[in-house]
Structures are given as C-alpha cells and as structure tokens.
Amino acid sequence: MEIYKKLKEFGKVKLNEPLFKHTSIKIGGVADFFIFVDSVSHLVDLLNFLRKEDINYIVLGGGTNTLLVGERFEGVVISTVNVRQIKFDENKVTADAGSSTAEIARMSIKNNLTGFEWGICVPGTIGGATCGNAGAMGYDMRDSVEKVEVYRDGEILELSYDECEFGYRDSIFKHNTDIILRVFLKLEVNKNKDLAKEAMNNITHRNKTQPQGFPSSGCVLKNVAIDKNIKIKDLPEQFLQRGIISTGWLIDQAGMKGESLGGAKVSETHCNFVINAGGATTDDIVDLIEKIKDKVYDKFGIKLEEEVRIIHL
Ligand SMILES: Cc1cc2nc3c(=O)[nH]c(=O)nc-3n(C[C@H](O)[C@H](O)[C@H](O)COP(=O)(O)OP(=O)(O)OC[C@H]3O[C@@H](n4cnc5c(N)ncnc54)[C@H](O)[C@@H]3O)c2cc1C
C-alpha cells in the first residue's frame, strides 16, 4: 500500500486494473497498478520514483497499436492520455506525449497549417505515433517532427530529428527504453488547399476501407517495399508506382480473408486488420498473425514483420 500512496502523488491510480479497458482491441491482462499520470513533470517524477525503487513499468498511450500478452503485470502501467497540452507558435507545434494525434491534426487545420492532415484518421497519442512512426495517405511522423524530448535513464534529453532514426513504421524508440515526453512538430502555412475538405475526404475514405464496429489494433503487419527479390507476377499498377505492396492484398491473395481463429478474425474489409470478433484472447490474435505470416511466406516467399507492438506482461 506504500506504493499505492506514493503513486497517488503523480495522478489517478487504480489497483488490479483490467487492461482490456485501455487497448483498442479490448484485450489485456490485469495490472497490479495503473496510473493516469497528469502532467509531463509528474511523468518525470514518477519515472524517477519507479527507477529508484526498481519497479517494473510499461508506458501506454491510446493502446491502439499494442497487444498485451499474458495474465498479469506485476508493476505499474502508466497511461499518458491525460498528459495532453498542445501549444501552437506560428507554424510550430509543441505537444505533450499523450496529446491525441487526431486533435493535433484538427487544431493544425484550424490554424491553417498543412502537413498533418493525415493525422486526423490515426487514433491514439502523439507519443505512440512518434514511437511507431505512424502515417497515412503517403505521409508519416518523420515528415513533421522537428525534435523530441525524452526521459532516458534519469535524464531529460532533446533528440534531434536525425537522432530519432525514423524508418518505415520504425524509430529509435521501438528499440530503446526512452520515454517520449514532448514532440515538436514543424508544419507549413497553408496557401491554397481546402484543408477541412481534405480531412473530410480522408475520414470518408477510412470509413469505407477499414472495418467498422469491431475492436482492432489497426494494421497488424507492415507493408512491403518492392525490391529485386520480390517476384510476383501481375502486381497491381498502383503498387508498382508507389514501390510498396499492400500487405492487405498479399493476405487476401494468400486466401486468408475472413479466416478465424478462436475469437480473432481477418477482416473482410481490410485483410491487414485482425479484429476481435467476440471473446478473442491475445493468444488468438497472435496465433492468427503467425498463421497469416506463414501463409504469405508459403505463397510469395515474403517474410512479413509486425507493425503492431506485442508486449509480454
Ligand atoms: C482503427 C485503427 C486505425 C489505425 N490507423 C492507423 C494508420 O492509418 N496509420 C498508422 O500508422 N497507424 C494506425 N493505427 C495504429 C495506431 O493507431 C497508431 O500506431 C498510433 O499512433 C498508436 O498510438 P497509441 O498512443 O495508441 O500507441 P500505443 O498503442 O499506446 O503504444 C504503441 C507503442 O508505443 C509505446 N509508447 C506509447 N507512448 C509512448 C511514450 N510516450 N514514450 C515511449 N513509448 C511510448 C508503447 O509502449 C507501445 O510500445 C490504427 C489503429 C486503429 C485501431
């Protein structure tokens, strides 16, 4: 109970919290402690405390790209969703890690700034988006990030764009233990686009091409860059033009559309979405992802990589 009392200094704390409430796929084990930390400074104080006491922790943003495997987390799950101050200064945006990506996009449009319209369709937080270099409509986080403030081993550091080591759905934060505190974006002043209309078009397109009404974690596997090792006859022209093959298409061609395993199902609307069709366990989801990877490898010789983050509790 000492830990519980101490944690309350940093935000709202819950004991034995079911984690399905905090992931978009609506699955997860139970956490000993769950805390909605309420500011960047409290996040830093909390991390210092957990470090000093050697207590395990996991940081979650919106939980929209995360699969939590296991029954119980003996430690503290930190939610950043209440750490969400967003400031605009001309064409620059400073956003706390838990700020909603879609909200930043909406505010940018309102401020007549362009470059982040795509973010309106992406659920979750800017911290999660920066970690996974989220993107849509041909853009991603690296197009807008100027620098990132992080907590690393008890210190607060500012990482330059280059130090973030962004790649396709990848960044240094997927490979180290840095906790993102704030993200600094640089956008362009809009001259002639109808930003509100473009954002509406993006939303309409999303609603048509993504499964509605079932919990998911978005695309589970990364799209594939075309290189000389890929020998697929009759690739659709749009993939050749973009140099990227849609993994949803590969999954469909491998005969996995609509495939189920327990409560997990490959969406019929977008085959790269594995939905919780009802009562799925994380094992169902993870096993179905493995099956998809095997089938695509058997048919095309392509090894798919996870886009979704799998965290073992
Ligand atoms: C319906 C739907 C549509 C989606 N569409 C898209 C899309 O178009 N494009 C796209 O790229 N993604 C998409 N996604 C996936 C997801 O929304 C994005 O990847 C999103 O940016 C993840 O943010 P989050 O806050 O939910 O991250 P979380 O799932 O909470 O976390 C993801 C990872 O980041 C880490 N993390 C989170 N916050 C921090 C922090 N402050 N510091 C360090 N590490 C942190 C977590 O530990 C975890 O490993 C979609 C998901 C859904 C459900």
The ligand as an SDF file (V2000), in Angstrom:
LIG
                    3D

 53 58  0  0  0  0  0  0  0  0999 V2000
   -8.9020    1.7360  -36.3320 C   0  0  0  0  0  0  0  0  0  0  0  0
   -7.4250    1.9950  -36.3170 C   0  0  0  0  0  0  0  0  0  0  0  0
   -6.8420    2.6740  -37.3920 C   0  0  0  0  0  0  0  0  0  0  0  0
   -5.4620    2.8970  -37.4000 C   0  0  0  0  0  0  0  0  0  0  0  0
   -4.9130    3.5650  -38.4740 N   0  0  0  0  0  0  0  0  0  0  0  0
   -3.5840    3.7810  -38.4810 C   0  0  0  0  0  0  0  0  0  0  0  0
   -2.9750    4.4730  -39.5870 C   0  0  0  0  0  0  0  0  0  0  0  0
   -3.6190    4.9180  -40.5090 O   0  0  0  0  0  0  0  0  0  0  0  0
   -1.6360    4.6370  -39.5660 N   0  0  0  0  0  0  0  0  0  0  0  0
   -0.8590    4.1760  -38.5550 C   0  0  0  0  0  0  0  0  0  0  0  0
    0.3650    4.3660  -38.6010 O   0  0  0  0  0  0  0  0  0  0  0  0
   -1.4010    3.5340  -37.5070 N   0  0  0  0  0  0  0  0  0  0  0  0
   -2.7350    3.3270  -37.4480 C   0  0  0  0  0  0  0  0  0  0  0  0
   -3.2810    2.6660  -36.3770 N   0  0  0  0  0  0  0  0  0  0  0  0
   -2.4040    2.1830  -35.3040 C   0  0  0  0  0  0  0  0  0  0  0  0
   -2.2520    3.1990  -34.1560 C   0  0  0  0  0  0  0  0  0  0  0  0
   -3.4020    3.9950  -34.0330 O   0  0  0  0  0  0  0  0  0  0  0  0
   -1.0650    4.1250  -34.3270 C   0  0  0  0  0  0  0  0  0  0  0  0
    0.1100    3.3910  -34.4760 O   0  0  0  0  0  0  0  0  0  0  0  0
   -0.9530    5.0980  -33.1490 C   0  0  0  0  0  0  0  0  0  0  0  0
   -0.0630    6.1190  -33.4880 O   0  0  0  0  0  0  0  0  0  0  0  0
   -0.5090    4.4380  -31.8530 C   0  0  0  0  0  0  0  0  0  0  0  0
   -0.6280    5.3880  -30.8060 O   0  0  0  0  0  0  0  0  0  0  0  0
   -1.0170    4.9480  -29.3320 P   0  0  0  0  0  0  0  0  0  0  0  0
   -0.9110    6.1220  -28.4670 O   0  0  0  0  0  0  0  0  0  0  0  0
   -2.3110    4.2380  -29.3130 O   0  0  0  0  0  0  0  0  0  0  0  0
    0.1580    3.9170  -29.0460 O   0  0  0  0  0  0  0  0  0  0  0  0
    0.1270    2.7020  -28.0280 P   0  0  0  0  0  0  0  0  0  0  0  0
   -0.5650    1.5440  -28.6670 O   0  0  0  0  0  0  0  0  0  0  0  0
   -0.3500    3.1200  -26.7070 O   0  0  0  0  0  0  0  0  0  0  0  0
    1.6780    2.4070  -27.9300 O   0  0  0  0  0  0  0  0  0  0  0  0
    2.3820    1.9210  -29.0600 C   0  0  0  0  0  0  0  0  0  0  0  0
    3.8470    1.7050  -28.6270 C   0  0  0  0  0  0  0  0  0  0  0  0
    4.4030    2.9650  -28.3260 O   0  0  0  0  0  0  0  0  0  0  0  0
    4.8940    2.9760  -26.9930 C   0  0  0  0  0  0  0  0  0  0  0  0
    4.6280    4.2980  -26.4400 N   0  0  0  0  0  0  0  0  0  0  0  0
    3.4470    4.9310  -26.3020 C   0  0  0  0  0  0  0  0  0  0  0  0
    3.6300    6.1450  -25.7550 N   0  0  0  0  0  0  0  0  0  0  0  0
    4.9530    6.2780  -25.5270 C   0  0  0  0  0  0  0  0  0  0  0  0
    5.7760    7.2960  -24.9630 C   0  0  0  0  0  0  0  0  0  0  0  0
    5.2590    8.4440  -24.5130 N   0  0  0  0  0  0  0  0  0  0  0  0
    7.1090    7.0870  -24.8930 N   0  0  0  0  0  0  0  0  0  0  0  0
    7.6560    5.9340  -25.3390 C   0  0  0  0  0  0  0  0  0  0  0  0
    6.9330    4.9180  -25.8660 N   0  0  0  0  0  0  0  0  0  0  0  0
    5.5940    5.0990  -25.9610 C   0  0  0  0  0  0  0  0  0  0  0  0
    4.1300    1.8800  -26.2500 C   0  0  0  0  0  0  0  0  0  0  0  0
    4.8820    1.3880  -25.1710 O   0  0  0  0  0  0  0  0  0  0  0  0
    3.9680    0.8550  -27.3630 C   0  0  0  0  0  0  0  0  0  0  0  0
    5.1180    0.0720  -27.4880 O   0  0  0  0  0  0  0  0  0  0  0  0
   -4.6520    2.4360  -36.3290 C   0  0  0  0  0  0  0  0  0  0  0  0
   -5.2510    1.7690  -35.2490 C   0  0  0  0  0  0  0  0  0  0  0  0
   -6.6210    1.5500  -35.2310 C   0  0  0  0  0  0  0  0  0  0  0  0
   -7.2420    0.8470  -34.0700 C   0  0  0  0  0  0  0  0  0  0  0  0
  1  2  1  0
  2  3  1  0
  2 52  2  0
  3  4  2  0
  4  5  1  0
  4 50  1  0
  5  6  2  0
  6  7  1  0
  6 13  1  0
  7  8  2  0
  7  9  1  0
  9 10  1  0
 10 11  2  0
 10 12  1  0
 12 13  2  0
 13 14  1  0
 14 15  1  0
 14 50  1  0
 15 16  1  0
 16 17  1  0
 16 18  1  0
 18 19  1  0
 18 20  1  0
 20 21  1  0
 20 22  1  0
 22 23  1  0
 23 24  1  0
 24 25  2  0
 24 26  1  0
 24 27  1  0
 27 28  1  0
 28 29  2  0
 28 30  1  0
 28 31  1  0
 31 32  1  0
 32 33  1  0
 33 34  1  0
 33 48  1  0
 34 35  1  0
 35 36  1  0
 35 46  1  0
 36 37  1  0
 36 45  1  0
 37 38  2  0
 38 39  1  0
 39 40  1  0
 39 45  2  0
 40 41  1  0
 40 42  2  0
 42 43  1  0
 43 44  2  0
 44 45  1  0
 46 47  1  0
 46 48  1  0
 48 49  1  0
 50 51  2  0
 51 52  1  0
 52 53  1  0
M  END
$$$$
